[in-house]
Amino acid sequence: MISYGGNNEWSEPFDTEEEAELELRCMEKRIGYEVIETVEMEGYYPERAIQIEELYQKSGRTNGLYTGLVD
């Protein structure tokens, strides 16, 4: 299964992991998966986590809540 932007692409079940991996690569090519923007491409982790932690440290808070931290 491939899930992207609210869409799901399914294949039939396979007997071996190798067959499933081959079909997964074929599915990715068919839908152009390499050009679909994902959360990974947004730099969500670890860059965003590092930025949030830096803002938290600067704020002087000690309660562990990151909400509302804006530069």
Protein Blocks (a to p, Z undefined) as FASTA:
>chain_A
ZZeehiacdddddfbfklmmmmmmmmmmmnommmpccfklnomaaklmmmmmmmmmmnop
anopaghiaZZ
